[in-house]
């Protein structure tokens, strides 16, 4: 993974923490969690406060996520809202923390001037033992604390101020007034700088979780759909009247579900030709064939002419695999008729010519699911399914790793919004 780390393709864009007072605040939060303090003079954190360097120091990558639920968070600065989340058991953790920080920006800005904000994203279950536990998570509540108890002191000051407003003789109580003065010295004027987060409950909508080898849960108005390994505990047994269960190895039913719920764009000239999507898919498939057939190829030499020559020399292999002839035929069909007859395409190949509807709220999650059926497209895997990409990467040859890293730096990192817009229609 060193090559990924050196090129900021793993643990990239994190915030370096090296100021002694911030490290001390971080350690106070670790103490509160019962986690050993860090001895590092500097480390990096993501949006949730997770640090890969501290995880390595503690030899515990789960130190902020011990049971894969009720994720802990540590907020040292409002700037964390701009960071990615690099380690989580739930795909929507990043969005939930973003929404919490946005909704409570004033309080977080004020508290982090003097203190650290930490706590748990409470998910109504303490352990995930089966699908029922996952289905029980319909909302999350941010349980928020601060090391110097600024939150508690601000709440107490607010209660005392209310007494002065509403109890006729409260202003004569010297002890009460002295306590208010003492609290105000620490919290400041809470009328101007709110120190208490106002919104802490958020809906837990569609998501992917790493539990049981990977489970997708999609929420629609009348039903919930679970996509998982049929061996997952509770599969087809938990809430069968409410939940539709799909095997993750059943591309036909999964594709039908995505199409019927409006989560995907079927292959039409209106977006296919503008995005050059099929050409991209074809290049990914062809490169994957090359690396599987000749893993020690000098990929630095690979360019369109080299690929064309290799294709001619390996025509039997390319024809036997089937994806390239299919994509070539799809390009011709779309140029002539403007569409493909999806019912005539073998189920697994349908995902090659499909993308998530960029207007659907579940677009990112849907593209992640599609990438499971097109593992040859390492760019889509990296963009939407980093956990899957990192597992793939561990099986790559050294030569292929270097090529993939170079391509991701050139095609994606150089201008991420442009690539996401062109290929997937995402702003």
C-alpha positions as CSV (number, residue, x, y, z in Angstrom):
1,X,0.0,0.0,0.0
2,X,3.0,2.3,0.2
3,X,2.7,3.2,-3.5
4,X,-0.9,4.3,-2.9
5,X,0.0,6.2,0.2
6,X,2.9,8.0,-1.6
7,X,0.5,9.1,-4.4
8,X,-2.3,10.2,-2.0
9,X,-4.6,7.4,-3.3
10,X,-5.1,6.1,0.2
11,X,-5.2,8.3,3.3
12,X,-4.9,11.3,1.0
13,X,-6.1,14.9,1.6
14,X,-6.0,14.4,5.4
15,X,-5.4,17.2,7.9
16,X,-2.0,17.2,9.7
17,X,-2.2,17.8,13.5
18,X,1.1,18.9,15.1
19,X,0.2,21.7,17.4
20,X,0.7,20.6,21.0
21,X,-2.6,21.9,22.3
22,X,-4.5,20.1,19.6
23,X,-2.7,16.8,20.3
24,X,-3.5,17.3,24.0
25,X,-7.2,17.8,23.2
26,X,-7.2,14.7,21.0
27,X,-5.6,12.7,23.8
28,X,-8.4,13.8,26.2
29,X,-10.9,12.4,23.8
30,X,-9.0,9.1,23.5
31,X,-9.0,9.0,27.4
32,X,-12.7,9.4,27.4
33,X,-13.1,6.5,25.0
34,X,-10.7,4.4,27.2
35,X,-8.2,4.3,24.4
36,X,-4.4,4.8,25.1
37,X,-3.1,8.3,24.4
38,X,-0.9,8.8,21.3
39,X,2.7,9.5,21.8
40,X,3.1,10.9,18.2
41,X,4.4,14.4,17.7
42,X,2.2,14.7,14.6
43,X,-0.5,12.7,12.8
44,X,-3.2,13.1,10.2
45,X,-7.0,12.9,10.7
46,X,-10.0,12.6,8.5
47,X,-13.5,14.1,8.9
48,X,-14.4,11.8,11.8
49,X,-11.0,12.3,13.5
50,X,-9.7,8.9,12.5
51,X,-5.9,8.9,12.1
52,X,-4.2,6.1,10.1
53,X,-0.9,6.9,12.0
54,X,-2.6,6.4,15.4
55,X,-4.3,3.3,14.2
56,X,-0.9,2.0,13.2
57,X,0.6,3.1,16.6
58,X,-2.2,1.3,18.5
59,X,-2.2,-1.7,16.1
60,X,-6.0,-1.2,16.0
61,X,-7.6,0.1,12.9
62,X,-11.0,-0.1,14.7
63,X,-10.0,2.2,17.6
64,X,-12.8,4.6,16.7
65,X,-15.1,1.9,15.5
66,X,-14.7,-1.0,17.9
67,X,-17.9,-3.0,17.0
68,X,-18.5,-1.6,13.5
69,X,-21.5,0.4,14.9
70,X,-21.9,3.5,17.1
71,X,-18.9,5.1,15.4
72,X,-16.9,7.5,17.5
73,X,-15.8,10.9,16.3
74,X,-13.3,13.5,17.4
75,X,-13.6,17.1,16.1
76,X,-10.6,19.4,16.7
77,X,-11.5,22.0,14.1
78,X,-14.4,23.0,11.8
79,X,-12.0,22.5,8.9
80,X,-12.6,18.7,9.2
81,X,-15.8,19.2,7.3
82,X,-13.8,19.5,4.1
83,X,-11.9,16.2,4.7
84,X,-12.8,12.7,3.4
85,X,-13.6,9.7,5.6
86,X,-11.0,7.0,5.0
87,X,-12.2,4.2,7.4
88,X,-15.7,3.3,8.1
89,X,-18.1,0.3,8.3
90,X,-21.0,2.2,6.7
91,X,-20.9,4.1,3.4
92,X,-23.0,6.9,4.7
93,X,-20.9,7.8,7.7
94,X,-19.2,10.6,5.8
95,X,-22.5,12.2,4.8
96,X,-24.0,11.9,8.3
97,X,-20.9,13.6,9.9
98,X,-21.1,16.3,7.1
99,X,-24.7,16.9,7.9
100,X,-24.1,17.1,11.6
101,X,-21.2,19.6,11.2
102,X,-23.2,21.7,8.8
103,X,-26.3,21.8,11.0
104,X,-24.3,22.7,14.1
105,X,-21.5,24.8,12.5
106,X,-21.9,27.8,15.0
107,X,-21.7,25.5,18.0
108,X,-18.7,23.6,16.6
109,X,-16.9,26.8,15.6
110,X,-17.3,28.2,19.1
111,X,-16.5,25.0,21.1
112,X,-13.3,24.1,19.2
113,X,-11.8,27.5,20.0
114,X,-11.2,26.2,23.5
115,X,-12.1,22.5,23.5
116,X,-12.5,19.3,21.6
117,X,-15.9,17.9,20.5
118,X,-16.1,14.1,20.7
119,X,-18.8,11.4,21.1
120,X,-20.6,8.6,19.3
121,X,-22.9,8.2,16.4
122,X,-25.5,6.2,18.3
123,X,-27.2,3.7,16.0
124,X,-29.8,2.0,18.3
125,X,-27.9,-1.3,18.3
126,X,-24.6,-2.2,20.1
127,X,-23.6,-5.1,17.9
128,X,-24.5,-6.3,14.4
129,X,-25.4,-10.0,14.6
130,X,-27.8,-10.4,11.7
131,X,-29.8,-8.4,9.2
132,X,-32.4,-7.5,11.7
133,X,-29.9,-5.4,13.6
134,X,-29.1,-3.5,10.4
135,X,-32.8,-3.0,9.6
136,X,-33.3,-1.6,13.2
137,X,-31.1,1.4,12.3
138,X,-33.6,3.9,11.0
139,X,-31.9,7.0,12.4
140,X,-28.8,8.0,14.3
141,X,-28.2,10.4,17.2
142,X,-25.0,12.2,17.8
143,X,-24.1,11.9,21.4
144,X,-21.9,14.9,21.9
145,X,-19.4,15.7,24.7
146,X,-16.4,18.0,25.2
147,X,-13.3,17.4,27.2
148,X,-13.6,20.6,29.4
149,X,-17.4,20.1,29.6
150,X,-18.1,23.4,27.8
151,X,-21.3,21.8,26.5
152,X,-22.4,21.0,30.0
153,X,-21.4,24.4,31.4
154,X,-23.2,26.2,28.5
155,X,-26.4,24.1,29.1
156,X,-26.2,25.0,32.9
157,X,-25.7,28.7,32.1
158,X,-28.7,28.6,29.8
159,X,-30.8,27.0,32.5
160,X,-29.7,29.6,35.1
161,X,-30.4,32.4,32.6
162,X,-33.9,31.1,32.1
163,X,-34.5,31.1,35.9
164,X,-33.4,34.8,36.0
165,X,-35.9,35.6,33.2
166,X,-38.8,33.7,34.6
167,X,-38.5,33.5,38.4
168,X,-39.3,37.0,40.0
169,X,-36.7,36.7,42.8
170,X,-34.0,34.8,41.1
171,X,-32.0,38.1,40.5
172,X,-31.6,38.4,44.3
173,X,-29.9,35.0,44.6
174,X,-26.2,36.0,44.8
175,X,-25.0,32.4,44.6
176,X,-26.9,31.9,41.4
177,X,-25.6,35.1,39.9
178,X,-22.0,34.4,40.9
179,X,-22.3,30.9,39.3
180,X,-23.5,32.5,36.1
181,X,-20.6,34.9,36.1
182,X,-18.1,32.0,36.7
183,X,-19.7,29.9,33.9
184,X,-19.7,32.9,31.5
185,X,-16.0,33.4,32.0
186,X,-15.5,29.9,30.5
187,X,-18.2,29.7,27.9
188,X,-18.5,33.4,26.8
189,X,-21.8,35.0,26.0
190,X,-23.9,32.0,24.9
191,X,-26.5,34.4,23.4
192,X,-23.9,35.3,20.7
193,X,-22.0,32.0,20.5
194,X,-24.1,28.9,20.9
195,X,-22.2,26.1,22.4
196,X,-24.9,23.5,22.3
197,X,-25.5,21.5,19.1
198,X,-29.1,22.0,18.1
199,X,-29.6,19.2,15.6
200,X,-28.2,15.8,16.6
201,X,-30.7,13.3,15.1
202,X,-30.4,12.3,11.4
203,X,-32.1,9.7,9.2
204,X,-30.1,6.6,8.2
205,X,-31.1,6.1,4.6
206,X,-29.7,3.8,1.9
207,X,-26.2,2.5,2.6
208,X,-23.6,-0.2,2.1
209,X,-22.0,-1.8,5.2
210,X,-18.9,-4.0,5.4
211,X,-20.7,-6.4,7.8
212,X,-21.2,-10.0,6.5
213,X,-18.9,-9.5,3.6
214,X,-20.9,-6.5,2.3
215,X,-24.6,-5.7,2.5
216,X,-26.5,-3.1,0.5
217,X,-29.8,-1.6,2.0
218,X,-32.0,0.5,-0.3
219,X,-35.0,2.3,1.1
220,X,-38.2,3.0,-0.9
221,X,-41.5,4.3,0.2
222,X,-43.3,0.9,0.5
223,X,-40.4,-1.5,0.8
224,X,-36.8,-2.0,1.8
225,X,-34.4,-4.0,-0.4
226,X,-31.5,-5.9,1.0
227,X,-28.7,-7.2,-1.4
228,X,-26.4,-9.6,0.3
229,X,-24.9,-13.1,0.5
230,X,-27.8,-15.5,1.1
231,X,-25.7,-17.1,3.9
232,X,-26.0,-13.8,5.9
233,X,-27.8,-14.4,9.2
234,X,-31.4,-13.3,8.9
235,X,-31.5,-13.3,5.0
236,X,-35.1,-13.8,3.8
237,X,-36.2,-14.3,7.5
238,X,-36.1,-10.8,9.0
239,X,-39.3,-8.9,8.2
240,X,-40.2,-10.8,5.0
241,X,-43.5,-8.8,4.8
242,X,-41.6,-5.6,4.5
243,X,-38.2,-6.5,3.0
244,X,-37.2,-7.8,-0.4
245,X,-34.1,-9.9,-0.5
246,X,-31.8,-10.2,-3.4
247,X,-28.7,-12.4,-3.7
248,X,-25.6,-10.4,-4.5
249,X,-24.8,-13.0,-7.1
250,X,-28.1,-12.6,-9.0
251,X,-27.3,-9.9,-11.6
252,X,-30.7,-10.3,-13.4
253,X,-32.8,-9.6,-10.3
254,X,-30.5,-6.8,-9.1
255,X,-30.6,-5.1,-12.5
256,X,-34.4,-5.4,-12.7
257,X,-34.7,-3.9,-9.2
258,X,-32.4,-0.9,-10.1
259,X,-34.3,-0.3,-13.4
260,X,-37.8,-0.6,-11.9
261,X,-36.9,1.8,-9.0
262,X,-35.5,4.4,-11.4
263,X,-32.0,4.2,-10.0
264,X,-30.1,3.6,-13.3
265,X,-29.9,5.1,-16.7
266,X,-30.5,2.5,-19.4
267,X,-28.1,2.7,-22.5
268,X,-29.3,5.6,-24.6
269,X,-27.5,7.8,-27.1
270,X,-28.5,10.9,-25.2
271,X,-25.8,10.2,-22.5
272,X,-23.7,7.4,-23.9
273,X,-22.3,9.3,-26.8
274,X,-21.7,12.5,-24.9
275,X,-19.8,10.7,-22.1
276,X,-17.8,8.3,-24.3
277,X,-18.8,5.7,-21.6
278,X,-18.6,2.6,-23.7
279,X,-15.2,3.5,-25.0
280,X,-14.0,3.9,-21.4
281,X,-15.6,0.5,-20.4
282,X,-14.0,-1.1,-23.4
283,X,-10.5,0.2,-22.6
284,X,-10.9,-1.0,-19.0
285,X,-12.0,-4.5,-20.1
286,X,-9.1,-4.8,-22.6
287,X,-6.5,-3.6,-20.1
288,X,-7.8,-6.1,-17.6
289,X,-7.5,-8.9,-20.2
290,X,-3.9,-7.9,-20.8
291,X,-2.9,-7.9,-17.1
292,X,-4.6,-11.2,-16.5
293,X,-3.0,-12.9,-19.5
294,X,0.4,-11.1,-19.2
295,X,0.7,-9.8,-15.6
296,X,4.4,-8.8,-16.1
297,X,3.8,-6.6,-19.2
298,X,5.7,-3.4,-19.3
299,X,2.5,-1.2,-19.0
300,X,4.5,2.0,-19.4
301,X,4.5,1.1,-23.1
302,X,0.7,0.7,-23.3
303,X,-1.0,3.2,-25.5
304,X,-3.9,3.0,-28.1
305,X,-1.6,1.6,-30.8
306,X,-0.1,-1.0,-28.5
307,X,-3.5,-2.1,-27.3
308,X,-4.8,-2.4,-30.9
309,X,-1.8,-4.6,-31.8
310,X,-2.2,-6.7,-28.7
311,X,-5.9,-7.2,-29.6
312,X,-5.1,-8.4,-33.1
313,X,-2.5,-10.8,-31.8
314,X,-4.9,-12.2,-29.1
315,X,-8.1,-12.1,-31.2
316,X,-9.2,-15.6,-30.0
317,X,-8.9,-14.6,-26.3
318,X,-10.7,-11.3,-26.8
319,X,-13.6,-13.0,-28.8
320,X,-13.8,-15.8,-26.2
321,X,-14.1,-13.4,-23.2
322,X,-17.0,-11.7,-25.1
323,X,-17.1,-8.2,-23.6
324,X,-15.2,-6.4,-26.3
325,X,-17.3,-7.8,-29.2
326,X,-20.4,-7.0,-27.2
327,X,-19.3,-3.4,-26.5
328,X,-18.4,-2.9,-30.2
329,X,-21.8,-4.1,-31.3
330,X,-23.4,-1.8,-28.6
331,X,-21.7,1.2,-30.1
332,X,-22.9,0.4,-33.6
333,X,-26.5,-0.3,-32.3
334,X,-26.7,3.0,-30.4
335,X,-25.3,5.0,-33.3
336,X,-28.0,3.5,-35.5
337,X,-31.1,3.3,-33.3
338,X,-30.2,5.5,-30.3
339,X,-30.7,2.7,-27.7
340,X,-30.0,-0.9,-26.8
341,X,-32.7,-3.6,-26.2
342,X,-31.7,-4.4,-22.6
343,X,-33.8,-7.5,-22.5
344,X,-31.7,-9.1,-25.2
345,X,-28.4,-8.5,-23.3
346,X,-27.1,-11.2,-20.9
347,X,-27.7,-10.0,-17.3
348,X,-24.1,-9.6,-16.2
349,X,-23.2,-7.7,-19.4
350,X,-26.0,-5.2,-18.7
351,X,-23.9,-3.5,-16.0
352,X,-21.2,-2.7,-18.6
353,X,-23.5,-0.3,-20.4
354,X,-25.4,1.2,-17.5
355,X,-24.7,3.9,-14.9
356,X,-26.6,5.3,-12.0
357,X,-29.2,8.0,-12.7
358,X,-27.2,11.1,-11.5
359,X,-30.4,12.8,-10.3
360,X,-31.3,10.0,-7.9
361,X,-30.4,10.5,-4.2
362,X,-28.8,7.0,-4.2
363,X,-26.6,7.7,-7.3
364,X,-23.2,7.1,-5.5
365,X,-24.4,4.0,-3.8
366,X,-25.9,2.6,-7.0
367,X,-22.6,3.2,-8.9
368,X,-20.9,1.4,-6.1
369,X,-23.2,-1.6,-6.6
370,X,-22.7,-1.5,-10.4
371,X,-18.9,-1.5,-9.9
372,X,-19.2,-4.9,-8.1
373,X,-20.3,-6.4,-11.4
374,X,-17.6,-4.6,-13.5
375,X,-14.4,-5.2,-11.4
376,X,-12.3,-4.6,-14.5
377,X,-13.1,-0.9,-14.3
378,X,-10.6,0.1,-11.7
379,X,-11.4,3.8,-12.1
380,X,-15.1,3.2,-11.1
381,X,-14.0,1.0,-8.3
382,X,-11.7,3.7,-6.9
383,X,-14.2,6.5,-7.3
384,X,-17.2,4.7,-5.8
385,X,-16.0,1.6,-4.0
386,X,-12.6,2.2,-2.4
387,X,-12.9,-0.8,0.0
388,X,-13.4,-3.0,-3.1
389,X,-10.6,-1.3,-5.0
390,X,-8.1,-1.8,-2.1
391,X,-8.9,-5.5,-2.0
392,X,-8.4,-5.8,-5.8
393,X,-5.1,-3.9,-5.5
394,X,-3.7,-6.4,-3.0
395,X,-4.0,-9.1,-5.7
396,X,-2.3,-7.0,-8.5
397,X,1.2,-7.6,-9.8
398,X,3.7,-4.9,-9.1
399,X,3.7,-3.8,-12.8
400,X,0.0,-3.5,-12.9
401,X,-0.1,-1.6,-9.6
402,X,2.3,1.0,-11.0
403,X,0.1,1.4,-14.1
404,X,-3.1,1.7,-12.1
405,X,-1.6,4.3,-9.8
406,X,-0.3,6.3,-12.8
407,X,-3.7,6.2,-14.5
408,X,-5.6,7.2,-11.4
409,X,-3.3,10.2,-10.9
410,X,-3.7,11.2,-14.6
411,X,-7.3,10.4,-15.2
412,X,-8.9,11.1,-11.9
413,X,-6.8,13.0,-9.3
414,X,-5.9,15.7,-11.8
415,X,-9.5,16.8,-12.1
416,X,-11.9,14.7,-10.2
417,X,-15.1,16.8,-10.8
418,X,-14.5,16.7,-14.5
419,X,-14.2,13.0,-14.7
420,X,-17.2,12.4,-12.5
421,X,-19.3,14.8,-14.6
422,X,-18.2,13.4,-17.9
423,X,-18.5,9.6,-17.2
424,X,-21.2,9.6,-14.5
425,X,-23.1,12.9,-14.9
426,X,-22.4,13.8,-11.3
427,X,-21.8,17.3,-10.1
